[in-house]
Amino acid sequence: MKNRFQARYSLIALIGWVVVAVALGITIGRGSWWSSRPRTQDAGAYTFMQSISFTRALIRQNFYRHVSNRKLMDGAIRGMLSQLDPYSVYFPHRQWADFNQQVQGQFAGIGFIAIDNAKSGVVVLRPLAHSPAYKDGIRTGDKIIAVNGQKIAGWKFSRVLHAMNGTVGTFLSLTLQPPLAHRLLHVTARRTLLTDGSVEGFKRYPNGRWDYLIDPARRIAYVHITAFEKDTAKQLDSALLPLIHSPGGLHGLILDLRFNPGGLVTSGVAVADRFIKSGLIVSARGRQPQTDWRDISHGRHTYPYFPMVVLINGQTASAAEILTGALQCHHRAQVVGTQSFGKGCMQNMFPLPGGLSAIKLTTALYYLPDGKNIARHRNSKIWGIEPSPGCSISITKKMEAALYMHMKESALILPPGTQARTAALRRLGIKACSTHFVDVQLARALALLKMHRLAAAPALPAETSASRASMPAQKSTR
């Protein structure tokens, strides 16, 4: 189970996660891992190390209680990095393992995400489609009663998670109580290596599969990329290639990058390569020659042309901004929404001696094909990606919070029936979103594609795309 979901499921916590993810910079530059040994024999190295050693000795001998060397070392490293920028951070052993897991998009388990609700206890947030948990009947809202035969009443959430953790190939036994059900559900499943996809569609079916056609009559697709993980480009192929090669083809695409904090830059470049036939996608420049590079599309993976709109907001960051900027510079897509976050710097991972911890350090700045750097500095007046002319659509913080909750709710695989659905959401501490909520940014994107001459199609059936665009509860971020 992914750690970022192992927190109380509240509006503040959910929005807070996105802000923290962007602030810490979940992007690794080009996905590379550097192991080069730094040169320490400069003029001030001796004095520096002497001061650090003296401070350590002073604390160890005179502080009123014992402090371990590990704690002092961690604090010294964090202190140095805090003088640089918000994106250079230290990863102790456990946090580094979690970070690797997030970037790879893979984890070991039976395939569900759990949360701790103060009133309901430990509850399944959602099972992963096609996972052992889903196949065995585990659904959103199921309350966990026992783990491996031990009742968990009174346990701390961390203890429950520890009891459920395990290696690939081992078994996990759970006892759960579904909403409105009188019988308990007993499940024993083998842990496996699982992937929680980063490419989502417009509507989720009860079996967990996504529908990517927001307007079937005009053959307009909708794809939401939640983050850029190792296999995001391949997941995008799986979503769009069947539509592109279908008899009706694909006549338009809405690419939603709202609330996308970034990820692997190599993944963002690979997605850009699907839409840009030739030319520069992004470049980087830093102090060291090895940090300078250019990524150019050669058209080997490029989809056939179709009109395209990209949705962004203030939490669209890093690799998501690189992708948006490349599409905008090449006039490949119109951009709708609000100004993006403004993270235009590259980080690389440097494992520390012993291999149990690492430093993520800013090593270069990114530049879009037009030569612009999107980084937002302290006194910056211009940063990030701006929507296309006439496509800036601002919404209030309250509306953005409602949109975010709408998008989160749609990723859930809820039980059928209004009563069961409401009970499952109640266990999660979520008030069901109104079906009358209107996503004005999505509606504008859809309207732009409808106006495009290549998106022309016969009259729509009774359920029009306009009415569907008013129901963004059927799409989600993680």
Secondary structure as a PSIPRED ss2 file (coil, helix, strand):
# PSIPRED VFORMAT (PSIPRED V4.0)

   1 M C   1.000  0.000  0.000
   2 K C   1.000  0.000  0.000
   3 N H   0.000  1.000  0.000
   4 R H   0.000  1.000  0.000
   5 F H   0.000  1.000  0.000
   6 Q C   1.000  0.000  0.000
   7 A C   1.000  0.000  0.000
   8 R C   1.000  0.000  0.000
   9 Y C   1.000  0.000  0.000
  10 S C   1.000  0.000  0.000
  11 L H   0.000  1.000  0.000
  12 I H   0.000  1.000  0.000
  13 A H   0.000  1.000  0.000
  14 L H   0.000  1.000  0.000
  15 I H   0.000  1.000  0.000
  16 G H   0.000  1.000  0.000
  17 W H   0.000  1.000  0.000
  18 V H   0.000  1.000  0.000
  19 V H   0.000  1.000  0.000
  20 V H   0.000  1.000  0.000
  21 A H   0.000  1.000  0.000
  22 V H   0.000  1.000  0.000
  23 A H   0.000  1.000  0.000
  24 L H   0.000  1.000  0.000
  25 G C   1.000  0.000  0.000
  26 I C   1.000  0.000  0.000
  27 T C   1.000  0.000  0.000
  28 I E   0.000  0.000  1.000
  29 G H   0.000  1.000  0.000
  30 R H   0.000  1.000  0.000
  31 G H   0.000  1.000  0.000
  32 S C   1.000  0.000  0.000
  33 W E   0.000  0.000  1.000
  34 W C   1.000  0.000  0.000
  35 S C   1.000  0.000  0.000
  36 S C   1.000  0.000  0.000
  37 R C   1.000  0.000  0.000
  38 P C   1.000  0.000  0.000
  39 R C   1.000  0.000  0.000
  40 T C   1.000  0.000  0.000
  41 Q C   1.000  0.000  0.000
  42 D C   1.000  0.000  0.000
  43 A C   1.000  0.000  0.000
  44 G C   1.000  0.000  0.000
  45 A H   0.000  1.000  0.000
  46 Y H   0.000  1.000  0.000
  47 T H   0.000  1.000  0.000
  48 F H   0.000  1.000  0.000
  49 M H   0.000  1.000  0.000
  50 Q H   0.000  1.000  0.000
  51 S H   0.000  1.000  0.000
  52 I H   0.000  1.000  0.000
  53 S H   0.000  1.000  0.000
  54 F H   0.000  1.000  0.000
  55 T H   0.000  1.000  0.000
  56 R H   0.000  1.000  0.000
  57 A H   0.000  1.000  0.000
  58 L H   0.000  1.000  0.000
  59 I H   0.000  1.000  0.000
  60 R H   0.000  1.000  0.000
  61 Q H   0.000  1.000  0.000
  62 N H   0.000  1.000  0.000
  63 F C   1.000  0.000  0.000
  64 Y C   1.000  0.000  0.000
  65 R C   1.000  0.000  0.000
  66 H C   1.000  0.000  0.000
  67 V C   1.000  0.000  0.000
  68 S C   1.000  0.000  0.000
  69 N H   0.000  1.000  0.000
  70 R H   0.000  1.000  0.000
  71 K H   0.000  1.000  0.000
  72 L H   0.000  1.000  0.000
  73 M H   0.000  1.000  0.000
  74 D H   0.000  1.000  0.000
  75 G H   0.000  1.000  0.000
  76 A H   0.000  1.000  0.000
  77 I H   0.000  1.000  0.000
  78 R H   0.000  1.000  0.000
  79 G H   0.000  1.000  0.000
  80 M H   0.000  1.000  0.000
  81 L H   0.000  1.000  0.000
  82 S H   0.000  1.000  0.000
  83 Q C   1.000  0.000  0.000
  84 L C   1.000  0.000  0.000
  85 D C   1.000  0.000  0.000
  86 P C   1.000  0.000  0.000
  87 Y C   1.000  0.000  0.000
  88 S C   1.000  0.000  0.000
  89 V E   0.000  0.000  1.000
  90 Y E   0.000  0.000  1.000
  91 F E   0.000  0.000  1.000
  92 P C   1.000  0.000  0.000
  93 H H   0.000  1.000  0.000
  94 R H   0.000  1.000  0.000
  95 Q H   0.000  1.000  0.000
  96 W H   0.000  1.000  0.000
  97 A H   0.000  1.000  0.000
  98 D H   0.000  1.000  0.000
  99 F H   0.000  1.000  0.000
 100 N H   0.000  1.000  0.000
 101 Q H   0.000  1.000  0.000
 102 Q H   0.000  1.000  0.000
 103 V H   0.000  1.000  0.000
 104 Q H   0.000  1.000  0.000
 105 G C   1.000  0.000  0.000
 106 Q E   0.000  0.000  1.000
 107 F E   0.000  0.000  1.000
 108 A E   0.000  0.000  1.000
 109 G E   0.000  0.000  1.000
 110 I C   1.000  0.000  0.000
 111 G C   1.000  0.000  0.000
 112 F E   0.000  0.000  1.000
 113 I E   0.000  0.000  1.000
 114 A E   0.000  0.000  1.000
 115 I E   0.000  0.000  1.000
 116 D E   0.000  0.000  1.000
 117 N E   0.000  0.000  1.000
 118 A C   1.000  0.000  0.000
 119 K C   1.000  0.000  0.000
 120 S C   1.000  0.000  0.000
 121 G E   0.000  0.000  1.000
 122 V E   0.000  0.000  1.000
 123 V E   0.000  0.000  1.000
 124 V E   0.000  0.000  1.000
 125 L E   0.000  0.000  1.000
 126 R E   0.000  0.000  1.000
 127 P E   0.000  0.000  1.000
 128 L C   1.000  0.000  0.000
 129 A C   1.000  0.000  0.000
 130 H C   1.000  0.000  0.000
 131 S C   1.000  0.000  0.000
 132 P H   0.000  1.000  0.000
 133 A H   0.000  1.000  0.000
 134 Y H   0.000  1.000  0.000
 135 K H   0.000  1.000  0.000
 136 D C   1.000  0.000  0.000
 137 G C   1.000  0.000  0.000
 138 I C   1.000  0.000  0.000
 139 R C   1.000  0.000  0.000
 140 T C   1.000  0.000  0.000
 141 G C   1.000  0.000  0.000
 142 D C   1.000  0.000  0.000
 143 K E   0.000  0.000  1.000
 144 I E   0.000  0.000  1.000
 145 I E   0.000  0.000  1.000
 146 A E   0.000  0.000  1.000
 147 V E   0.000  0.000  1.000
 148 N C   1.000  0.000  0.000
 149 G C   1.000  0.000  0.000
 150 Q E   0.000  0.000  1.000
 151 K E   0.000  0.000  1.000
 152 I C   1.000  0.000  0.000
 153 A C   1.000  0.000  0.000
 154 G C   1.000  0.000  0.000
 155 W C   1.000  0.000  0.000
 156 K C   1.000  0.000  0.000
 157 F H   0.000  1.000  0.000
 158 S H   0.000  1.000  0.000
 159 R H   0.000  1.000  0.000
 160 V H   0.000  1.000  0.000
 161 L H   0.000  1.000  0.000
 162 H H   0.000  1.000  0.000
 163 A H   0.000  1.000  0.000
 164 M H   0.000  1.000  0.000
 165 N C   1.000  0.000  0.000
 166 G C   1.000  0.000  0.000
 167 T C   1.000  0.000  0.000
 168 V C   1.000  0.000  0.000
 169 G C   1.000  0.000  0.000
 170 T C   1.000  0.000  0.000
 171 F E   0.000  0.000  1.000
 172 L E   0.000  0.000  1.000
 173 S E   0.000  0.000  1.000
 174 L E   0.000  0.000  1.000
 175 T E   0.000  0.000  1.000
 176 L E   0.000  0.000  1.000
 177 Q E   0.000  0.000  1.000
 178 P C   1.000  0.000  0.000
 179 P C   1.000  0.000  0.000
 180 L C   1.000  0.000  0.000
 181 A C   1.000  0.000  0.000
 182 H C   1.000  0.000  0.000
 183 R C   1.000  0.000  0.000
 184 L C   1.000  0.000  0.000
 185 L E   0.000  0.000  1.000
 186 H E   0.000  0.000  1.000
 187 V E   0.000  0.000  1.000
 188 T E   0.000  0.000  1.000
 189 A E   0.000  0.000  1.000
 190 R E   0.000  0.000  1.000
 191 R C   1.000  0.000  0.000
 192 T E   0.000  0.000  1.000
 193 L E   0.000  0.000  1.000
 194 L E   0.000  0.000  1.000
 195 T E   0.000  0.000  1.000
 196 D C   1.000  0.000  0.000
 197 G C   1.000  0.000  0.000
 198 S C   1.000  0.000  0.000
 199 V E   0.000  0.000  1.000
 200 E E   0.000  0.000  1.000
 201 G C   1.000  0.000  0.000
 202 F C   1.000  0.000  0.000
 203 K E   0.000  0.000  1.000
 204 R E   0.000  0.000  1.000
 205 Y C   1.000  0.000  0.000
 206 P C   1.000  0.000  0.000
 207 N C   1.000  0.000  0.000
 208 G C   1.000  0.000  0.000
 209 R C   1.000  0.000  0.000
 210 W E   0.000  0.000  1.000
 211 D E   0.000  0.000  1.000
 212 Y C   1.000  0.000  0.000
 213 L E   0.000  0.000  1.000
 214 I E   0.000  0.000  1.000
 215 D E   0.000  0.000  1.000
 216 P C   1.000  0.000  0.000
 217 A C   1.000  0.000  0.000
 218 R C   1.000  0.000  0.000
 219 R C   1.000  0.000  0.000
 220 I E   0.000  0.000  1.000
 221 A E   0.000  0.000  1.000
 222 Y E   0.000  0.000  1.000
 223 V E   0.000  0.000  1.000
 224 H E   0.000  0.000  1.000
 225 I E   0.000  0.000  1.000
 226 T C   1.000  0.000  0.000
 227 A C   1.000  0.000  0.000
 228 F E   0.000  0.000  1.000
 229 E C   1.000  0.000  0.000
 230 K C   1.000  0.000  0.000
 231 D C   1.000  0.000  0.000
 232 T H   0.000  1.000  0.000
 233 A H   0.000  1.000  0.000
 234 K H   0.000  1.000  0.000
 235 Q H   0.000  1.000  0.000
 236 L H   0.000  1.000  0.000
 237 D H   0.000  1.000  0.000
 238 S H   0.000  1.000  0.000
 239 A H   0.000  1.000  0.000
 240 L H   0.000  1.000  0.000
 241 L H   0.000  1.000  0.000
 242 P H   0.000  1.000  0.000
 243 L H   0.000  1.000  0.000
 244 I H   0.000  1.000  0.000
 245 H C   1.000  0.000  0.000
 246 S C   1.000  0.000  0.000
 247 P C   1.000  0.000  0.000
 248 G C   1.000  0.000  0.000
 249 G C   1.000  0.000  0.000
 250 L C   1.000  0.000  0.000
 251 H C   1.000  0.000  0.000
 252 G E   0.000  0.000  1.000
 253 L E   0.000  0.000  1.000
 254 I E   0.000  0.000  1.000
 255 L E   0.000  0.000  1.000
 256 D E   0.000  0.000  1.000
 257 L C   1.000  0.000  0.000
 258 R C   1.000  0.000  0.000
 259 F C   1.000  0.000  0.000
 260 N C   1.000  0.000  0.000
 261 P C   1.000  0.000  0.000
 262 G C   1.000  0.000  0.000
 263 G E   0.000  0.000  1.000
 264 L E   0.000  0.000  1.000
 265 V H   0.000  1.000  0.000
 266 T H   0.000  1.000  0.000
 267 S H   0.000  1.000  0.000
 268 G H   0.000  1.000  0.000
 269 V H   0.000  1.000  0.000
 270 A H   0.000  1.000  0.000
 271 V H   0.000  1.000  0.000
 272 A H   0.000  1.000  0.000
 273 D H   0.000  1.000  0.000
 274 R C   1.000  0.000  0.000
 275 F C   1.000  0.000  0.000
 276 I C   1.000  0.000  0.000
 277 K C   1.000  0.000  0.000
 278 S C   1.000  0.000  0.000
 279 G E   0.000  0.000  1.000
 280 L E   0.000  0.000  1.000
 281 I E   0.000  0.000  1.000
 282 V E   0.000  0.000  1.000
 283 S E   0.000  0.000  1.000
 284 A E   0.000  0.000  1.000
 285 R E   0.000  0.000  1.000
 286 G E   0.000  0.000  1.000
 287 R C   1.000  0.000  0.000
 288 Q C   1.000  0.000  0.000
 289 P H   0.000  1.000  0.000
 290 Q H   0.000  1.000  0.000
 291 T H   0.000  1.000  0.000
 292 D C   1.000  0.000  0.000
 293 W E   0.000  0.000  1.000
 294 R E   0.000  0.000  1.000
 295 D E   0.000  0.000  1.000
 296 I E   0.000  0.000  1.000
 297 S E   0.000  0.000  1.000
 298 H C   1.000  0.000  0.000
 299 G C   1.000  0.000  0.000
 300 R C   1.000  0.000  0.000
 301 H C   1.000  0.000  0.000
 302 T C   1.000  0.000  0.000
 303 Y C   1.000  0.000  0.000
 304 P C   1.000  0.000  0.000
 305 Y C   1.000  0.000  0.000
 306 F C   1.000  0.000  0.000
 307 P C   1.000  0.000  0.000
 308 M E   0.000  0.000  1.000
 309 V E   0.000  0.000  1.000
 310 V E   0.000  0.000  1.000
 311 L E   0.000  0.000  1.000
 312 I E   0.000  0.000  1.000
 313 N C   1.000  0.000  0.000
 314 G C   1.000  0.000  0.000
 315 Q C   1.000  0.000  0.000
 316 T C   1.000  0.000  0.000
 317 A C   1.000  0.000  0.000
 318 S C   1.000  0.000  0.000
 319 A H   0.000  1.000  0.000
 320 A H   0.000  1.000  0.000
 321 E H   0.000  1.000  0.000
 322 I H   0.000  1.000  0.000
 323 L H   0.000  1.000  0.000
 324 T H   0.000  1.000  0.000
 325 G H   0.000  1.000  0.000
 326 A H   0.000  1.000  0.000
 327 L H   0.000  1.000  0.000
 328 Q H   0.000  1.000  0.000
 329 C H   0.000  1.000  0.000
 330 H C   1.000  0.000  0.000
 331 H C   1.000  0.000  0.000
 332 R C   1.000  0.000  0.000
 333 A C   1.000  0.000  0.000
 334 Q E   0.000  0.000  1.000
 335 V E   0.000  0.000  1.000
 336 V E   0.000  0.000  1.000
 337 G E   0.000  0.000  1.000
 338 T C   1.000  0.000  0.000
 339 Q C   1.000  0.000  0.000
 340 S C   1.000  0.000  0.000
 341 F C   1.000  0.000  0.000
 342 G C   1.000  0.000  0.000
 343 K C   1.000  0.000  0.000
 344 G C   1.000  0.000  0.000
 345 C E   0.000  0.000  1.000
 346 M E   0.000  0.000  1.000
 347 Q E   0.000  0.000  1.000
 348 N E   0.000  0.000  1.000
 349 M E   0.000  0.000  1.000
 350 F E   0.000  0.000  1.000
 351 P E   0.000  0.000  1.000
 352 L C   1.000  0.000  0.000
 353 P C   1.000  0.000  0.000
 354 G C   1.000  0.000  0.000
 355 G C   1.000  0.000  0.000
 356 L C   1.000  0.000  0.000
 357 S C   1.000  0.000  0.000
 358 A E   0.000  0.000  1.000
 359 I E   0.000  0.000  1.000
 360 K E   0.000  0.000  1.000
 361 L E   0.000  0.000  1.000
 362 T E   0.000  0.000  1.000
 363 T E   0.000  0.000  1.000
 364 A E   0.000  0.000  1.000
 365 L E   0.000  0.000  1.000
 366 Y E   0.000  0.000  1.000
 367 Y E   0.000  0.000  1.000
 368 L C   1.000  0.000  0.000
 369 P C   1.000  0.000  0.000
 370 D C   1.000  0.000  0.000
 371 G C   1.000  0.000  0.000
 372 K C   1.000  0.000  0.000
 373 N C   1.000  0.000  0.000
 374 I C   1.000  0.000  0.000
 375 A C   1.000  0.000  0.000
 376 R C   1.000  0.000  0.000
 377 H C   1.000  0.000  0.000
 378 R C   1.000  0.000  0.000
 379 N C   1.000  0.000  0.000
 380 S C   1.000  0.000  0.000
 381 K C   1.000  0.000  0.000
 382 I C   1.000  0.000  0.000
 383 W C   1.000  0.000  0.000
 384 G C   1.000  0.000  0.000
 385 I C   1.000  0.000  0.000
 386 E C   1.000  0.000  0.000
 387 P C   1.000  0.000  0.000
 388 S C   1.000  0.000  0.000
 389 P C   1.000  0.000  0.000
 390 G C   1.000  0.000  0.000
 391 C C   1.000  0.000  0.000
 392 S E   0.000  0.000  1.000
 393 I C   1.000  0.000  0.000
 394 S C   1.000  0.000  0.000
 395 I C   1.000  0.000  0.000
 396 T C   1.000  0.000  0.000
 397 K H   0.000  1.000  0.000
 398 K H   0.000  1.000  0.000
 399 M H   0.000  1.000  0.000
 400 E H   0.000  1.000  0.000
 401 A H   0.000  1.000  0.000
 402 A H   0.000  1.000  0.000
 403 L H   0.000  1.000  0.000
 404 Y H   0.000  1.000  0.000
 405 M H   0.000  1.000  0.000
 406 H H   0.000  1.000  0.000
 407 M H   0.000  1.000  0.000
 408 K H   0.000  1.000  0.000
 409 E H   0.000  1.000  0.000
 410 S H   0.000  1.000  0.000
 411 A C   1.000  0.000  0.000
 412 L C   1.000  0.000  0.000
 413 I C   1.000  0.000  0.000
 414 L C   1.000  0.000  0.000
 415 P C   1.000  0.000  0.000
 416 P C   1.000  0.000  0.000
 417 G C   1.000  0.000  0.000
 418 T H   0.000  1.000  0.000
 419 Q H   0.000  1.000  0.000
 420 A H   0.000  1.000  0.000
 421 R H   0.000  1.000  0.000
 422 T H   0.000  1.000  0.000
 423 A H   0.000  1.000  0.000
 424 A H   0.000  1.000  0.000
 425 L H   0.000  1.000  0.000
 426 R H   0.000  1.000  0.000
 427 R H   0.000  1.000  0.000
 428 L H   0.000  1.000  0.000
 429 G C   1.000  0.000  0.000
 430 I C   1.000  0.000  0.000
 431 K C   1.000  0.000  0.000
 432 A C   1.000  0.000  0.000
 433 C C   1.000  0.000  0.000
 434 S C   1.000  0.000  0.000
 435 T C   1.000  0.000  0.000
 436 H C   1.000  0.000  0.000
 437 F C   1.000  0.000  0.000
 438 V C   1.000  0.000  0.000
 439 D C   1.000  0.000  0.000
 440 V H   0.000  1.000  0.000
 441 Q H   0.000  1.000  0.000
 442 L H   0.000  1.000  0.000
 443 A H   0.000  1.000  0.000
 444 R H   0.000  1.000  0.000
 445 A H   0.000  1.000  0.000
 446 L H   0.000  1.000  0.000
 447 A H   0.000  1.000  0.000
 448 L H   0.000  1.000  0.000
 449 L H   0.000  1.000  0.000
 450 K H   0.000  1.000  0.000
 451 M H   0.000  1.000  0.000
 452 H C   1.000  0.000  0.000
 453 R H   0.000  1.000  0.000
 454 L H   0.000  1.000  0.000
 455 A H   0.000  1.000  0.000
 456 A C   1.000  0.000  0.000
 457 A C   1.000  0.000  0.000
 458 P C   1.000  0.000  0.000
 459 A C   1.000  0.000  0.000
 460 L C   1.000  0.000  0.000
 461 P C   1.000  0.000  0.000
 462 A C   1.000  0.000  0.000
 463 E C   1.000  0.000  0.000
 464 T C   1.000  0.000  0.000
 465 S H   0.000  1.000  0.000
 466 A H   0.000  1.000  0.000
 467 S H   0.000  1.000  0.000
 468 R H   0.000  1.000  0.000
 469 A H   0.000  1.000  0.000
 470 S C   1.000  0.000  0.000
 471 M C   1.000  0.000  0.000
 472 P H   0.000  1.000  0.000
 473 A H   0.000  1.000  0.000
 474 Q H   0.000  1.000  0.000
 475 K C   1.000  0.000  0.000
 476 S C   1.000  0.000  0.000
 477 T C   1.000  0.000  0.000
 478 R C   1.000  0.000  0.000
